């Protein structure tokens, strides 16, 4: 089970602790942040890419497919 906690650092920045890892989320300067980390929406897209990619790679491994390359892209307004 995944779990996350967030601690406000000031401005728009939050330090996130997740499963033994820590990272900072922030907003760009024109939105009150200091651009100290990725934006939350972009991180959601990254999670979607990671989850989907791991599923596909796992399925290909079970099918014993080898020597492939794989790239995913996601965007949002």
CORMORA-V401561 format. One record per backbone hydrogen bond with DSSP energy under -0.5 kcal/mol. NH is the residue of the N-H (numbers start at 0). CO is the residue of the C=O. If there is no record, write none. Layout:
((NH/CO) (NH/CO))
This chain:
((4/16) (6/14) (8/12) (9/12) (12/9) (13/24) (14/6) (15/13) (15/22) (16/4) (17/15) (17/20) (18/2) (20/17) (22/15) (24/13) (25/37) (30/27) (31/28) (32/27) (34/26) (37/23) (42/38) (43/39) (44/40) (45/41) (46/42) (47/43) (48/44) (49/45) (50/46) (51/47) (52/48) (53/49) (54/50) (55/51) (56/52) (57/53) (58/54) (59/55) (60/56) (61/57) (62/58) (63/60) (64/59))
